[in-house]
Amino acid sequence: MRLGIGIGWRPEIAGEVEALEGIDWVEAVAENLCADHLPDSLVRLRERGVTVIPHGVSLGLGGADRPDPGKLADLAARATLLGAPLVTEHIAFVRAGGARTGSPVLEAGHLLPVPRTRAALDVLCENVRIAQDALPVPLALENIAALISWPDEELTEGQFLAELVERTGVRLLIDVANLHTNRVNRGEDPAAALDGLPVEAIAYVHVAGGVEKDGVWHDTHAHPVTAPVLDVLAELRSRVDPPGVLLERDEAFPPAGELAGELDAIRGVLEKGGGASAAWTAREVPSAPAVAESVRDGVAVAETALLSALVAGTPAPEGFDAARLRVQGRALAAKRADVVAKVAPELPEILGDGYRAAFLAYAGARPMAAGYRRDALDFAEHLLIGGRPADDAARRRLTRWWRDRAAPRPPGRATRLARAARSVLVGR
């Protein structure tokens, strides 16, 4: 399947994407699409013959629990609605805690790295097979960027991905920007990672921008694609001609001319040639015994300890760089504030310049447990219980906003006390 050159479709740049020349396909975040209705822009693109691929971000296939059947059904429905030839997700965990650890469920609001251990690989492979059985089209998985490294890992990234493909038959979505991120943040050589990959399994490639700050590379998707990222794309191209390459941009969208310029730079790298076309052949996947629940429990404990340190302020697990965890924790809180501002734009409008500081103070004591929309409501409730904002008019506006979306009246004293007690327990 040849995809060609594509770009990430986002509502903010829907018009620009439609107008760009030479776009063969687009990718849309699956969770941002309704299961039974497509945005008009995607309808028009499909009518023009542009392929649309749904890209999931919330399955958490690298988590200790088996994939949620409801989330799998949602992803399957979007693939069917789009007539997509495949769907994609990430090699990551996004939540932890719950029954396996006897602790509250914690949501990262971000993609976190899976430990490259045999136990974590066993869990991931079984989760992938469950997802494959539930989806109507093939699945491809993306390598992620990370600020942190797990201690005592048993496999390199290339080895981990190669064995994942061998054991599940899953395709790969290789993000060259993420390989560059891991070079800066974890000292991993992108060329070595590529050398270990079964390049024939690559379904397509992501290219994105980021920025380096204080020696840490932040995979922002809000900055131009840099020369080092294009260099990694060239390394990949020297090994294989990928079926498709896609430019991602999620924030700070530039004018259409700049997007076109970045796409031209990607085309220039691909035209230099090198590797042969990927020749993927579907293979019979060997059967595997079920993963023991004790193995899943062990992965759950490890991932919960890490996520709790990042979002609930618990001590850094043994072997982790505490300073790097603080950087990752601040990045998670900042992203959480940004996404809440997107899903509930009235909040920064009501709170003005004080929104970000107020939200970060709230987030430091209240880990996210039920998604961004619930997070926005809980943040507003938190402010109102504390008698904020101080401005009477702003507080009345916030109260109306909260009541319109949550309940006929703010929570009573018993509810406030229960929630306060829950916050204390989560923070331990």
FITI-213004 format. One line per 2 residues: their letters; for each residue z, y, x of C-alpha. Coordinates in Angstrom, 1 decimal. Layout:
<rs>
A> Z:Y:X; ...
</rs>
This chain:
<rs>
MR> 0.0:0.0:0.0; -1.1:3.3:1.5
LG> 0.8:6.3:0.3; -0.5:9.0:2.6
IG> 1.2:12.4:3.0; 3.8:13.4:0.5
IG> 6.6:15.9:-0.2; 9.9:15.6:-1.9
WR> 9.6:17.0:-5.5; 12.4:19.3:-6.5
PE> 12.6:21.4:-9.7; 13.0:24.6:-7.6
IA> 9.6:24.1:-5.9; 7.8:22.2:-8.7
GE> 5.1:24.9:-8.9; 4.6:25.0:-5.1
VE> 4.4:21.2:-4.9; 1.7:21.2:-7.6
AL> -0.3:23.8:-5.8; -0.1:22.3:-2.3
EG> -3.4:20.8:-1.0; -3.6:17.3:0.4
ID> -0.5:15.9:-1.3; -1.0:12.2:-2.0
WV> 2.4:11.4:-3.4; 5.8:12.8:-4.2
EA> 9.4:11.5:-4.2; 11.9:12.5:-6.8
VA> 15.7:12.0:-6.8; 16.2:9.3:-9.4
EN> 19.6:10.5:-10.6; 18.0:13.9:-11.4
LC> 15.5:12.4:-13.9; 16.1:11.5:-17.5
AD> 15.5:7.8:-18.3; 13.2:8.5:-21.1
HL> 11.6:11.9:-20.4; 9.8:13.3:-17.3
PD> 9.6:17.0:-16.3; 6.3:18.5:-17.2
SL> 5.5:19.0:-13.5; 5.8:15.3:-12.8
VR> 3.7:14.5:-15.9; 0.9:16.8:-14.6
LR> 1.1:15.3:-11.1; 0.9:11.7:-12.4
ER> -2.1:12.7:-14.6; -3.8:13.8:-11.4
GV> -3.2:10.4:-9.9; -0.3:11.5:-7.6
TV> 2.1:8.6:-7.1; 5.8:9.4:-7.9
IP> 8.5:7.3:-6.3; 12.2:7.4:-7.5
HG> 14.7:7.8:-4.6; 18.2:6.8:-5.5
VS> 21.4:8.2:-3.9; 24.3:6.7:-5.9
LG> 24.1:2.9:-5.7; 26.2:2.6:-2.6
LG> 24.8:-0.8:-1.6; 26.8:-0.7:1.6
GA> 30.1:-0.6:-0.4; 32.4:-3.5:-0.8
DR> 31.8:-4.0:-4.5; 28.7:-5.5:-6.0
PD> 26.2:-3.0:-7.4; 27.0:-1.5:-10.7
PG> 24.7:-3.0:-13.4; 24.4:0.3:-15.3
KL> 23.2:2.1:-12.2; 20.7:-0.6:-11.4
AD> 19.4:-0.5:-15.0; 19.1:3.3:-14.7
LA> 17.1:3.0:-11.5; 14.9:0.3:-13.0
AR> 14.2:2.5:-16.1; 13.1:5.4:-14.0
AT> 10.8:3.2:-11.9; 9.2:1.9:-15.1
LL> 8.9:5.4:-16.6; 7.1:6.6:-13.5
GA> 4.9:3.5:-13.0; 6.2:3.5:-9.4
PL> 5.1:0.9:-6.9; 8.5:0.7:-5.4
VT> 12.0:2.4:-5.5; 14.1:3.5:-2.6
EH> 17.8:3.8:-1.8; 20.1:4.1:1.2
IA> 22.1:1.8:3.6; 25.3:3.6:2.9
FV> 28.6:3.5:0.9; 29.4:6.4:-1.4
RA> 32.7:5.4:-3.0; 35.7:3.2:-2.1
GG> 39.1:2.2:-3.4; 39.8:0.7:-6.7
AR> 41.0:-2.8:-7.6; 40.3:-4.4:-4.2
TG> 42.6:-2.0:-2.5; 45.0:-1.2:-5.3
SP> 44.2:2.5:-4.9; 42.4:5.2:-6.8
VL> 38.6:5.1:-6.7; 37.4:7.9:-4.3
EA> 33.9:9.4:-4.4; 32.4:10.7:-1.2
GH> 29.7:12.8:-2.8; 27.6:11.9:0.2
LL> 26.1:9.0:2.1; 28.5:7.4:4.6
PV> 27.6:4.9:7.3; 28.3:1.2:6.9
PR> 30.1:-0.4:9.9; 27.5:-2.4:11.9
TR> 29.6:-5.6:11.8; 28.7:-9.1:10.6
AA> 31.1:-8.9:7.7; 29.6:-5.6:6.5
LD> 26.1:-6.9:6.9; 26.9:-10.0:4.8
VL> 28.1:-7.8:2.0; 25.1:-5.5:2.3
CE> 22.6:-8.4:2.2; 24.2:-9.9:-0.9
NV> 24.3:-6.5:-2.6; 20.6:-5.9:-1.7
RI> 19.6:-9.3:-3.2; 21.5:-8.4:-6.4
AQ> 19.6:-5.1:-6.6; 16.2:-6.8:-5.9
DA> 16.8:-9.2:-8.8; 17.5:-6.3:-11.2
LP> 14.6:-4.0:-10.2; 11.0:-4.4:-11.6
VP> 9.4:-3.3:-8.3; 10.1:-3.8:-4.6
LA> 13.1:-2.0:-2.9; 13.0:-0.1:0.3
LE> 16.2:1.1:2.1; 16.7:4.2:4.2
NI> 18.7:4.5:7.4; 21.1:7.4:7.1
AA> 22.4:10.2:9.4; 26.0:10.2:10.4
LI> 28.5:12.5:12.1; 30.9:9.6:12.9
SW> 30.8:6.2:14.5; 32.7:3.1:13.6
PD> 34.8:1.5:16.3; 34.1:-2.0:17.5
EE> 30.6:-2.3:16.0; 28.8:-5.7:16.8
LT> 25.2:-4.7:16.3; 22.9:-1.9:17.3
EG> 21.1:0.0:14.5; 17.8:-1.8:15.3
QF> 19.5:-5.2:15.2; 21.3:-4.4:12.0
LA> 18.1:-3.3:10.2; 16.1:-6.2:11.6
EL> 18.5:-8.8:10.4; 18.8:-7.0:7.0
VE> 15.0:-7.4:6.6; 15.0:-11.0:7.8
RT> 17.7:-12.0:5.4; 16.6:-10.1:2.3
GV> 12.9:-9.3:2.7; 13.7:-5.7:1.8
RL> 11.4:-2.9:3.0; 12.5:0.0:5.2
LI> 12.3:3.7:4.7; 12.7:5.1:8.2
DV> 14.0:8.7:8.4; 13.1:10.1:11.8
AN> 15.3:13.1:11.3; 18.3:10.7:10.8
LH> 17.4:8.9:14.1; 17.5:12.3:15.8
TN> 20.8:13.1:14.1; 22.3:9.9:15.4
RV> 21.0:10.7:18.9; 22.9:14.0:19.0
NR> 26.0:12.9:17.1; 26.4:9.3:18.3
GE> 24.4:9.1:21.5; 22.0:6.6:20.1
DP> 18.5:6.5:21.6; 15.8:6.7:18.8
AA> 13.3:4.8:20.9; 15.7:1.9:21.4
AL> 16.3:1.8:17.6; 12.6:1.8:16.9
DG> 12.1:-1.0:19.5; 14.5:-3.2:17.6
LP> 12.9:-2.6:14.2; 10.4:-4.8:12.4
VE> 7.9:-1.9:12.1; 5.7:-3.9:9.8
AI> 8.5:-3.7:7.2; 8.2:0.1:7.0
AY> 7.3:1.3:3.5; 7.2:5.0:4.5
VH> 8.9:7.6:6.6; 11.0:10.7:5.9
VA> 10.8:13.9:8.0; 13.3:16.7:7.5
GG> 15.0:19.7:9.1; 18.5:20.4:10.3
VE> 20.5:22.5:12.6; 22.8:22.0:15.6
KD> 26.2:23.7:15.6; 28.9:23.2:18.2
GV> 27.3:20.1:19.6; 26.9:18.5:16.2
WH> 23.6:18.0:14.4; 23.8:18.7:10.7
DT> 21.1:17.0:8.6; 20.8:19.9:6.2
HA> 17.4:19.5:4.6; 17.6:23.3:4.5
HP> 16.0:24.2:7.8; 12.5:23.8:9.3
VT> 11.6:20.5:10.9; 12.3:20.8:14.7
AP> 10.2:19.7:17.6; 12.7:16.9:18.6
VL> 12.3:15.4:15.1; 8.5:15.5:15.4
DV> 8.9:13.8:18.8; 10.7:10.9:17.1
LA> 7.9:10.7:14.6; 5.5:10.5:17.5
EL> 7.5:7.7:19.0; 7.3:5.8:15.7
RS> 3.6:6.6:15.4; 3.0:5.1:18.9
RV> 4.2:1.8:17.5; 2.8:1.7:14.0
DP> 0.7:3.7:11.6; 3.2:4.1:8.7
PG> 1.8:3.7:5.2; 3.3:7.0:4.1
VL> 5.1:10.0:5.5; 7.1:12.5:3.4
LE> 8.5:15.9:4.1; 12.0:16.5:2.5
RD> 13.5:19.8:1.7; 16.6:20.2:-0.6
EA> 17.9:23.7:0.0; 16.9:27.2:1.1
FP> 13.3:26.5:0.0; 10.7:28.5:2.0
PA> 7.5:30.0:0.7; 4.7:27.5:0.0
GE> 2.9:28.6:3.2; 5.7:27.4:5.3
LA> 5.9:24.0:3.6; 2.1:23.7:4.1
GE> 2.6:24.5:7.8; 5.3:21.8:8.2
LD> 3.0:19.3:6.5; 0.2:20.3:8.9
AI> 2.5:19.7:11.8; 3.3:16.2:10.5
RG> -0.4:15.5:10.1; -1.0:16.6:13.6
VL> 1.5:14.1:15.0; 0.0:11.3:12.9
EK> -3.6:12.0:13.9; -2.7:11.5:17.6
GG> -2.6:7.8:16.7; -1.2:5.0:18.7
GA> 0.2:2.0:16.8; -1.8:-0.2:14.4
SA> -1.4:-0.1:10.7; 1.7:-1.8:9.3
AW> 0.8:-5.2:8.0; 3.5:-6.3:5.6
TA> 3.4:-9.7:4.1; 6.0:-10.7:1.4
RE> 8.0:-13.5:2.8; 10.2:-16.2:1.3
VP> 13.8:-15.2:1.8; 16.2:-18.0:2.8
SA> 19.0:-18.7:0.4; 22.5:-17.7:1.5
PA> 26.0:-18.7:0.4; 28.0:-16.2:-1.7
VA> 30.0:-13.8:0.3; 33.7:-14.7:0.2
ES> 35.8:-12.2:-1.8; 38.1:-12.0:1.2
VR> 35.2:-10.6:3.3; 34.5:-8.0:0.6
DG> 38.2:-7.2:0.5; 38.2:-6.6:4.3
VA> 35.2:-4.2:4.0; 36.9:-2.5:1.1
VA> 40.1:-1.8:3.1; 38.2:-0.4:6.1
ET> 35.9:1.8:4.0; 38.7:3.1:1.8
AL> 40.8:4.0:4.9; 37.9:6.0:6.3
LS> 37.0:7.8:3.0; 40.6:8.6:2.3
AL> 40.9:10.2:5.7; 37.8:12.3:5.0
VA> 38.6:13.5:1.5; 42.3:13.0:0.9
GT> 43.8:14.0:4.2; 45.3:10.6:5.2
PA> 45.6:9.8:8.9; 42.4:8.8:10.8
PE> 42.0:5.0:11.0; 42.6:3.5:14.4
GF> 39.6:3.9:16.7; 38.0:6.9:15.0
DA> 37.6:10.3:16.6; 40.0:12.4:14.6
AR> 38.3:15.7:15.5; 34.9:14.3:14.4
LR> 36.5:13.1:11.2; 37.7:16.6:10.5
VQ> 34.1:18.0:11.0; 32.8:15.3:8.6
GR> 35.5:16.1:6.1; 34.7:19.8:6.1
AL> 31.0:19.0:5.7; 31.8:16.8:2.7
AA> 33.9:19.6:1.1; 31.2:22.2:1.7
KR> 28.6:20.0:0.2; 30.8:19.3:-2.8
AD> 31.2:23.0:-3.3; 27.5:23.6:-3.1
VV> 26.6:20.8:-5.6; 29.3:21.9:-8.1
AK> 27.8:25.4:-7.9; 24.4:23.9:-8.8
VA> 25.5:21.7:-11.7; 27.8:24.5:-13.0
PE> 26.3:27.8:-11.9; 28.5:29.7:-14.3
LP> 31.5:29.0:-12.0; 30.4:31.0:-9.0
EI> 29.1:33.7:-11.4; 32.6:34.0:-13.0
LG> 34.6:33.8:-9.8; 32.2:35.8:-7.6
DG> 32.9:35.9:-3.9; 36.2:34.0:-4.5
YR> 34.4:30.8:-5.7; 34.0:29.1:-2.4
AA> 37.5:29.7:-1.0; 39.0:28.6:-4.3
FL> 37.0:25.5:-4.5; 37.6:24.4:-1.0
AY> 41.4:24.9:-1.5; 41.1:22.8:-4.7
AG> 39.0:20.1:-3.0; 41.5:19.7:-0.1
AR> 44.1:18.5:-2.6; 41.9:16.8:-5.2
PM> 39.4:14.1:-4.0; 36.4:13.6:-6.3
AA> 36.7:10.6:-8.5; 34.1:10.8:-11.2
GY> 31.1:12.7:-10.2; 30.2:16.4:-9.9
RR> 30.1:17.4:-13.5; 33.7:16.1:-14.0
DA> 34.6:17.8:-10.7; 33.4:21.1:-12.1
LD> 35.6:20.7:-15.2; 38.6:19.6:-13.2
FA> 38.2:22.6:-10.9; 38.1:25.0:-13.8
EH> 41.1:23.3:-15.4; 43.0:23.5:-12.1
LL> 42.4:27.3:-11.9; 43.4:27.9:-15.5
IG> 46.6:25.9:-15.2; 47.5:28.1:-12.2
GR> 46.9:31.2:-14.2; 43.7:32.1:-12.3
PA> 41.5:34.0:-11.9; 43.8:37.0:-11.8
DD> 41.3:39.2:-13.6; 41.9:38.8:-17.3
AA> 38.3:39.1:-18.3; 37.2:36.5:-15.8
RR> 40.0:34.2:-16.9; 38.9:34.5:-20.5
RL> 35.3:33.7:-19.6; 36.4:30.6:-17.6
TR> 38.6:29.5:-20.5; 35.6:29.7:-22.9
WW> 33.4:27.9:-20.4; 36.0:25.1:-20.0
RD> 36.6:24.8:-23.7; 32.9:24.6:-24.5
RA> 32.5:21.6:-22.3; 35.8:19.7:-22.1
AP> 38.2:20.1:-25.1; 39.4:22.4:-27.8
RP> 42.4:23.6:-25.7; 43.6:23.4:-22.2
PG> 45.8:20.4:-21.3; 49.5:20.3:-22.5
RA> 52.5:20.1:-20.2; 52.7:16.3:-20.3
TR> 49.1:16.0:-19.2; 49.5:18.6:-16.5
LA> 52.6:16.7:-15.1; 50.7:13.4:-15.2
RA> 47.8:14.8:-13.3; 50.0:16.5:-10.8
AR> 51.7:13.1:-10.2; 48.3:11.4:-9.8
SV> 47.2:14.0:-7.2; 50.4:13.4:-5.2
LV> 49.7:9.6:-5.2; 46.1:10.1:-4.2
GR> 47.1:12.3:-1.4; 49.5:9.8:0.2
</rs>
